[in-house]
Amino acid sequence: MCPLLMALSFFSPITIASRGPIFKRTISSFLMSKTHLELEEPRKQGIFGRKMVFCPLHQANESVDGLIVTCPTCLRLFARCCPECGNSDRTYLLVHTDGSCIQNKEPAMAGIGVAVGLHGSDAQWAMPVDDIADPGGARTNQRAELLAALEGVRRLSDLGDAGTGQTHQCIGRLGSTVDSPAISWVIATDSLYVVTGITKSMPVWKVRRFPDCTQSGPLITKQTNGWITKTGSAPVNLDLFQKLDEQIIWSEGQHNVEIGFWHVKNKYNKLADSLAKGAARTASPSE
């Protein structure tokens, strides 16, 4: 018999049962130890493909709100870093964003909310969506969510290094204080549409992009610049995805940061949601 088949037959349910309870406990212990060994393999936490990823064990041992810590100095919000993942020298500054649309059918009113901290005019912003913020754009929840994420990156860029934790002490690691750490900006949003679009769909659209966007055809126009979905149509809200992509690239180069996205629902999302709804109520209805 093949050695592999012999080994498999040795651990078959019938063979295990025939060898008695002591043998079964031994096999059970072996399988348990293998599981623990797998969990003890090096884990990773960080931004991968523009997506914020937490260490699985770290995330399993903490509540969603427990993954966030507030700096006592600046009251900014940071993601706790797992000290065993090899990235304990990196700080993750969170900006919670949300978009709101009242009467999601025309005429509609929309607003966005951004929060990087708990208090202060330089930590929270509420903006109605008008033709200055989104000229010619429809007032929808999806566009409001994208505009909020875009505004979040812009606000962090406006704050500069001093306002984002690079030049003063901020809590970034679990129970530790770090001075001038390597820093990442994380857009925390409850919009799966935004996170999936920027982390998964956008790279595919770029690869699928036609090199000659001026060629004739019903699906390829100058308006889409050659960016298409797998069905050959222009992605919905492509203009805002492109603006968000361009802002991320610019900010990463300007501030030497890494920017990622975290799909999450927590109490700080409610803060951003409140800001967005308040702004939407003051917006002018779209025509």
C-alpha positions as a Markdown table, in Angstrom:
| # | Residue | x | y | z |
|---|---|---|---|---|
| 1 | Met | 0.0 | 0.0 | 0.0 |
| 2 | Cys | 1.1 | 3.6 | -0.7 |
| 3 | Pro | 2.7 | 5.1 | 2.5 |
| 4 | Leu | 0.4 | 8.1 | 2.3 |
| 5 | Leu | -2.7 | 5.8 | 2.2 |
| 6 | Met | -1.3 | 3.8 | 5.1 |
| 7 | Ala | -0.9 | 6.9 | 7.2 |
| 8 | Leu | -4.4 | 8.1 | 6.4 |
| 9 | Ser | -5.9 | 4.7 | 7.2 |
| 10 | Phe | -4.0 | 4.8 | 10.5 |
| 11 | Phe | -5.9 | 7.9 | 11.5 |
| 12 | Ser | -9.3 | 6.9 | 10.1 |
| 13 | Pro | -12.3 | 7.1 | 12.4 |
| 14 | Ile | -12.6 | 3.2 | 12.5 |
| 15 | Thr | -8.9 | 2.7 | 13.3 |
| 16 | Ile | -9.0 | 5.4 | 16.0 |
| 17 | Ala | -12.2 | 3.9 | 17.6 |
| 18 | Ser | -10.7 | 0.4 | 17.6 |
| 19 | Arg | -7.6 | 1.6 | 19.6 |
| 20 | Gly | -9.5 | 2.7 | 22.6 |
| 21 | Pro | -10.0 | 5.9 | 24.6 |
| 22 | Ile | -6.3 | 6.5 | 25.5 |
| 23 | Phe | -5.4 | 6.6 | 21.8 |
| 24 | Lys | -8.3 | 8.8 | 21.0 |
| 25 | Arg | -7.2 | 11.3 | 23.7 |
| 26 | Thr | -3.7 | 11.3 | 22.3 |
| 27 | Ile | -4.9 | 12.0 | 18.8 |
| 28 | Ser | -7.1 | 14.8 | 20.1 |
| 29 | Ser | -4.2 | 16.4 | 22.0 |
| 30 | Phe | -2.1 | 16.2 | 18.9 |
| 31 | Leu | -4.7 | 18.0 | 16.8 |
| 32 | Met | -5.2 | 20.6 | 19.5 |
| 33 | Ser | -1.5 | 21.3 | 19.7 |
| 34 | Lys | -1.3 | 21.6 | 15.9 |
| 35 | Thr | -4.1 | 24.2 | 16.0 |
| 36 | His | -2.2 | 26.1 | 18.7 |
| 37 | Leu | 1.0 | 25.9 | 16.7 |
| 38 | Glu | -0.8 | 27.4 | 13.7 |
| 39 | Leu | -2.1 | 30.3 | 15.8 |
| 40 | Glu | 1.4 | 30.9 | 17.1 |
| 41 | Glu | 2.7 | 31.5 | 13.6 |
| 42 | Pro | 3.7 | 35.1 | 12.8 |
| 43 | Arg | 0.7 | 37.3 | 12.5 |
| 44 | Lys | 0.4 | 40.5 | 10.6 |
| 45 | Gln | -1.4 | 43.8 | 11.4 |
| 46 | Gly | -1.2 | 46.8 | 9.1 |
| 47 | Ile | -2.4 | 48.2 | 5.8 |
| 48 | Phe | -2.4 | 45.7 | 2.9 |
| 49 | Gly | -3.8 | 46.8 | -0.5 |
| 50 | Arg | -5.2 | 49.9 | 1.1 |
| 51 | Lys | -7.2 | 47.8 | 3.6 |
| 52 | Met | -6.6 | 48.0 | 7.4 |
| 53 | Val | -6.1 | 44.5 | 8.7 |
| 54 | Phe | -5.9 | 43.7 | 12.4 |
| 55 | Cys | -4.1 | 40.7 | 13.9 |
| 56 | Pro | -6.8 | 38.0 | 14.1 |
| 57 | Leu | -6.0 | 37.1 | 17.7 |
| 58 | His | -5.7 | 40.7 | 18.7 |
| 59 | Gln | -9.1 | 41.4 | 17.1 |
| 60 | Ala | -10.7 | 38.4 | 18.7 |
| 61 | Asn | -9.6 | 39.4 | 22.2 |
| 62 | Glu | -10.8 | 43.0 | 21.9 |
| 63 | Ser | -14.3 | 44.5 | 21.3 |
| 64 | Val | -14.5 | 46.8 | 18.2 |
| 65 | Asp | -14.4 | 49.8 | 20.5 |
| 66 | Gly | -11.5 | 48.2 | 22.4 |
| 67 | Leu | -9.4 | 48.4 | 19.3 |
| 68 | Ile | -9.4 | 52.2 | 19.5 |
| 69 | Val | -7.5 | 54.3 | 22.0 |
| 70 | Thr | -7.7 | 58.1 | 22.6 |
| 71 | Cys | -4.5 | 60.1 | 23.0 |
| 72 | Pro | -4.8 | 62.0 | 26.4 |
| 73 | Thr | -2.8 | 64.9 | 24.9 |
| 74 | Cys | -4.5 | 65.7 | 21.7 |
| 75 | Leu | -7.7 | 63.6 | 22.0 |
| 76 | Arg | -7.1 | 62.1 | 18.6 |
| 77 | Leu | -8.3 | 58.5 | 17.9 |
| 78 | Phe | -5.8 | 55.8 | 17.2 |
| 79 | Ala | -6.1 | 52.1 | 16.5 |
| 80 | Arg | -4.4 | 49.9 | 19.0 |
| 81 | Cys | -1.4 | 48.0 | 17.5 |
| 82 | Cys | -0.8 | 44.4 | 18.4 |
| 83 | Pro | 2.7 | 44.3 | 19.9 |
| 84 | Glu | 3.4 | 40.8 | 18.6 |
| 85 | Cys | 2.8 | 41.5 | 14.9 |
| 86 | Gly | 6.1 | 43.2 | 14.2 |
| 87 | Asn | 4.6 | 46.6 | 13.5 |
| 88 | Ser | 4.6 | 47.9 | 17.1 |
| 89 | Asp | 6.6 | 51.0 | 16.1 |
| 90 | Arg | 3.8 | 52.2 | 13.8 |
| 91 | Thr | 0.9 | 54.4 | 14.8 |
| 92 | Tyr | -2.5 | 54.2 | 13.1 |
| 93 | Leu | -4.4 | 57.5 | 13.2 |
| 94 | Leu | -8.1 | 57.1 | 12.7 |
| 95 | Val | -10.5 | 59.4 | 10.9 |
| 96 | His | -14.1 | 58.4 | 11.1 |
| 97 | Thr | -16.2 | 59.5 | 8.1 |
| 98 | Asp | -19.8 | 59.2 | 7.2 |
| 99 | Gly | -22.2 | 60.5 | 4.5 |
| 100 | Ser | -25.9 | 61.1 | 4.8 |
| 101 | Cys | -28.6 | 61.7 | 2.3 |
| 102 | Ile | -32.1 | 62.9 | 3.3 |
| 103 | Gln | -34.7 | 61.9 | 0.7 |
| 104 | Asn | -32.5 | 59.7 | -1.4 |
| 105 | Lys | -34.7 | 60.5 | -4.4 |
| 106 | Glu | -34.6 | 63.9 | -6.1 |
| 107 | Pro | -34.8 | 66.5 | -4.7 |
| 108 | Ala | -32.4 | 65.3 | -2.1 |
| 109 | Met | -30.2 | 66.9 | 0.5 |
| 110 | Ala | -26.8 | 65.4 | 1.6 |
| 111 | Gly | -24.1 | 66.1 | 4.1 |
| 112 | Ile | -20.8 | 64.6 | 5.3 |
| 113 | Gly | -19.3 | 64.2 | 8.7 |
| 114 | Val | -15.6 | 63.8 | 9.6 |
| 115 | Ala | -14.1 | 63.1 | 13.1 |
| 116 | Val | -10.4 | 62.6 | 14.0 |
| 117 | Gly | -10.9 | 63.3 | 17.7 |
| 118 | Leu | -13.4 | 63.7 | 20.4 |
| 119 | His | -13.4 | 67.5 | 20.8 |
| 120 | Gly | -12.4 | 70.7 | 19.1 |
| 121 | Ser | -12.9 | 72.6 | 15.9 |
| 122 | Asp | -9.8 | 71.0 | 14.4 |
| 123 | Ala | -11.1 | 67.5 | 15.2 |
| 124 | Gln | -14.7 | 67.4 | 13.9 |
| 125 | Trp | -16.3 | 68.8 | 10.7 |
| 126 | Ala | -19.8 | 68.8 | 9.3 |
| 127 | Met | -20.3 | 69.9 | 5.7 |
| 128 | Pro | -23.5 | 70.1 | 3.6 |
| 129 | Val | -23.0 | 68.8 | 0.1 |
| 130 | Asp | -23.7 | 71.5 | -2.5 |
| 131 | Asp | -22.6 | 72.3 | -6.0 |
| 132 | Ile | -19.3 | 73.6 | -4.7 |
| 133 | Ala | -18.5 | 70.4 | -2.9 |
| 134 | Asp | -19.9 | 68.2 | -5.7 |
| 135 | Pro | -20.6 | 70.2 | -8.8 |
| 136 | Gly | -23.2 | 68.5 | -11.0 |
| 137 | Gly | -23.3 | 65.4 | -8.8 |
| 138 | Ala | -26.4 | 63.6 | -7.8 |
| 139 | Arg | -27.3 | 63.7 | -4.1 |
| 140 | Thr | -27.1 | 60.0 | -3.0 |
| 141 | Asn | -25.8 | 58.1 | 0.0 |
| 142 | Gln | -23.0 | 56.5 | -2.0 |
| 143 | Arg | -21.7 | 59.9 | -3.3 |
| 144 | Ala | -22.0 | 61.4 | 0.2 |
| 145 | Glu | -20.0 | 58.5 | 1.7 |
| 146 | Leu | -17.3 | 58.9 | -1.0 |
| 147 | Leu | -17.2 | 62.7 | -0.4 |
| 148 | Ala | -16.8 | 62.1 | 3.3 |
| 149 | Ala | -13.8 | 59.8 | 2.8 |
| 150 | Leu | -12.3 | 62.3 | 0.4 |
| 151 | Glu | -12.8 | 65.1 | 3.0 |
| 152 | Gly | -11.3 | 63.0 | 5.7 |
| 153 | Val | -8.0 | 62.6 | 3.8 |
| 154 | Arg | -8.0 | 66.3 | 2.9 |
| 155 | Arg | -8.5 | 67.3 | 6.5 |
| 156 | Leu | -5.6 | 65.2 | 7.7 |
| 157 | Ser | -3.5 | 66.7 | 5.0 |
| 158 | Asp | -4.5 | 70.2 | 6.1 |
| 159 | Leu | -3.7 | 69.4 | 9.7 |
| 160 | Gly | -0.2 | 68.5 | 8.6 |
| 161 | Asp | 2.4 | 66.5 | 10.6 |
| 162 | Ala | 1.9 | 68.4 | 13.9 |
| 163 | Gly | -1.9 | 67.7 | 13.9 |
| 164 | Thr | -1.6 | 64.0 | 13.0 |
| 165 | Gly | 0.7 | 62.7 | 15.7 |
| 166 | Gln | 4.1 | 62.8 | 14.0 |
| 167 | Thr | 5.7 | 65.6 | 16.1 |
| 168 | His | 4.3 | 65.0 | 19.6 |
| 169 | Gln | 3.7 | 62.0 | 21.9 |
| 170 | Cys | 0.6 | 60.0 | 21.1 |
| 171 | Ile | -0.6 | 56.6 | 22.2 |
| 172 | Gly | -0.5 | 54.2 | 19.3 |
| 173 | Arg | 0.6 | 50.9 | 20.8 |
| 174 | Leu | -1.2 | 48.8 | 23.4 |
| 175 | Gly | -0.5 | 50.6 | 26.7 |
| 176 | Ser | 2.6 | 52.4 | 25.3 |
| 177 | Thr | 3.5 | 55.9 | 24.5 |
| 178 | Val | 5.5 | 56.5 | 21.3 |
| 179 | Asp | 7.3 | 59.7 | 20.2 |
| 180 | Ser | 7.4 | 60.6 | 16.5 |
| 181 | Pro | 6.4 | 57.1 | 15.3 |
| 182 | Ala | 6.0 | 55.9 | 11.7 |
| 183 | Ile | 2.3 | 56.7 | 11.1 |
| 184 | Ser | -0.6 | 55.5 | 9.0 |
| 185 | Trp | -3.9 | 57.2 | 8.4 |
| 186 | Val | -6.9 | 55.0 | 8.5 |
| 187 | Ile | -10.3 | 56.0 | 7.1 |
| 188 | Ala | -12.8 | 54.3 | 9.3 |
| 189 | Thr | -16.2 | 54.0 | 7.7 |
| 190 | Asp | -19.3 | 51.9 | 7.9 |
| 191 | Ser | -19.7 | 52.1 | 4.2 |
| 192 | Leu | -18.7 | 48.7 | 2.6 |
| 193 | Tyr | -19.3 | 50.4 | -0.7 |
| 194 | Val | -16.4 | 52.8 | -0.2 |
| 195 | Val | -14.0 | 50.3 | 1.3 |
| 196 | Thr | -14.7 | 47.6 | -1.3 |
| 197 | Gly | -14.6 | 50.1 | -4.1 |
| 198 | Ile | -11.2 | 51.6 | -3.2 |
| 199 | Thr | -9.5 | 48.4 | -2.1 |
| 200 | Lys | -10.8 | 45.8 | -4.5 |
| 201 | Ser | -12.7 | 47.4 | -7.5 |
| 202 | Met | -10.4 | 50.3 | -8.2 |
| 203 | Pro | -7.2 | 48.2 | -8.8 |
| 204 | Val | -9.2 | 46.0 | -11.2 |
| 205 | Trp | -10.6 | 49.0 | -13.0 |
| 206 | Lys | -7.1 | 50.3 | -13.5 |
| 207 | Val | -5.9 | 47.0 | -14.9 |
| 208 | Arg | -8.9 | 46.8 | -17.2 |
| 209 | Arg | -8.4 | 50.4 | -18.4 |
| 210 | Phe | -8.1 | 50.8 | -22.2 |
| 211 | Pro | -4.8 | 52.5 | -23.2 |
| 212 | Asp | -6.6 | 54.5 | -25.9 |
| 213 | Cys | -9.6 | 56.2 | -24.4 |
| 214 | Thr | -10.4 | 58.1 | -27.6 |
| 215 | Gln | -11.3 | 55.0 | -29.6 |
| 216 | Ser | -14.8 | 54.8 | -30.9 |
| 217 | Gly | -17.4 | 52.7 | -29.3 |
| 218 | Pro | -20.6 | 52.9 | -27.2 |
| 219 | Leu | -18.9 | 51.9 | -23.9 |
| 220 | Ile | -15.5 | 53.7 | -24.2 |
| 221 | Thr | -15.7 | 57.5 | -23.9 |
| 222 | Lys | -13.6 | 60.4 | -22.9 |
| 223 | Gln | -15.8 | 60.7 | -19.8 |
| 224 | Thr | -14.7 | 57.3 | -18.4 |
| 225 | Asn | -11.1 | 57.8 | -19.6 |
| 226 | Gly | -11.2 | 54.1 | -20.5 |
| 227 | Trp | -12.0 | 52.9 | -17.0 |
| 228 | Ile | -14.7 | 50.1 | -17.2 |
| 229 | Thr | -16.3 | 47.4 | -15.2 |
| 230 | Lys | -16.2 | 43.7 | -16.2 |
| 231 | Thr | -19.5 | 44.3 | -18.1 |
| 232 | Gly | -17.8 | 47.0 | -20.1 |
| 233 | Ser | -19.8 | 49.9 | -18.6 |
| 234 | Ala | -18.4 | 52.9 | -16.8 |
| 235 | Pro | -18.2 | 52.4 | -13.0 |
| 236 | Val | -20.8 | 54.3 | -11.0 |
| 237 | Asn | -19.3 | 57.4 | -9.2 |
| 238 | Leu | -16.0 | 56.9 | -11.1 |
| 239 | Asp | -15.3 | 60.6 | -10.8 |
| 240 | Leu | -15.2 | 60.5 | -7.0 |
| 241 | Phe | -13.3 | 57.3 | -6.8 |
| 242 | Gln | -10.7 | 58.9 | -9.1 |
| 243 | Lys | -10.5 | 62.0 | -6.9 |
| 244 | Leu | -10.2 | 59.9 | -3.8 |
| 245 | Asp | -7.4 | 57.8 | -5.4 |
| 246 | Glu | -5.5 | 61.0 | -6.5 |
| 247 | Gln | -5.9 | 62.6 | -3.0 |
| 248 | Ile | -4.5 | 59.4 | -1.4 |
| 249 | Ile | -1.5 | 59.3 | -3.7 |
| 250 | Trp | -0.8 | 63.0 | -3.2 |
| 251 | Ser | -1.1 | 62.9 | 0.6 |
| 252 | Glu | 1.0 | 59.7 | 1.0 |
| 253 | Gly | 3.8 | 61.4 | -0.9 |
| 254 | Gln | 3.4 | 64.8 | 0.7 |
| 255 | His | 3.3 | 63.6 | 4.3 |
| 256 | Asn | 5.2 | 60.3 | 4.1 |
| 257 | Val | 2.3 | 58.3 | 5.4 |
| 258 | Glu | 0.4 | 55.1 | 4.5 |
| 259 | Ile | -3.3 | 55.4 | 4.0 |
| 260 | Gly | -5.8 | 52.6 | 4.4 |
| 261 | Phe | -9.5 | 51.9 | 4.9 |
| 262 | Trp | -11.3 | 50.1 | 7.7 |
| 263 | His | -14.9 | 48.9 | 7.4 |
| 264 | Val | -16.2 | 49.1 | 10.9 |
| 265 | Lys | -19.3 | 50.0 | 12.9 |
| 266 | Asn | -18.6 | 51.5 | 16.3 |
| 267 | Lys | -19.6 | 54.4 | 18.6 |
| 268 | Tyr | -17.3 | 56.8 | 16.7 |
| 269 | Asn | -19.2 | 56.1 | 13.5 |
| 270 | Lys | -22.3 | 57.3 | 15.3 |
| 271 | Leu | -20.4 | 60.6 | 15.9 |
| 272 | Ala | -19.6 | 61.0 | 12.2 |
| 273 | Asp | -23.1 | 60.0 | 11.3 |
| 274 | Ser | -24.6 | 62.7 | 13.6 |
| 275 | Leu | -22.3 | 65.3 | 12.0 |
| 276 | Ala | -23.4 | 64.2 | 8.5 |
| 277 | Lys | -27.1 | 64.2 | 9.3 |
| 278 | Gly | -26.9 | 67.6 | 10.8 |
| 279 | Ala | -25.1 | 68.9 | 7.8 |
| 280 | Ala | -27.6 | 67.3 | 5.4 |
| 281 | Arg | -30.5 | 69.1 | 7.1 |
| 282 | Thr | -28.8 | 72.5 | 6.3 |
| 283 | Ala | -28.1 | 71.6 | 2.7 |
| 284 | Ser | -29.9 | 73.1 | -0.2 |
| 285 | Pro | -32.1 | 70.5 | -2.0 |
| 286 | Ser | -30.7 | 69.4 | -5.3 |
| 287 | Glu | -32.5 | 70.4 | -8.4 |
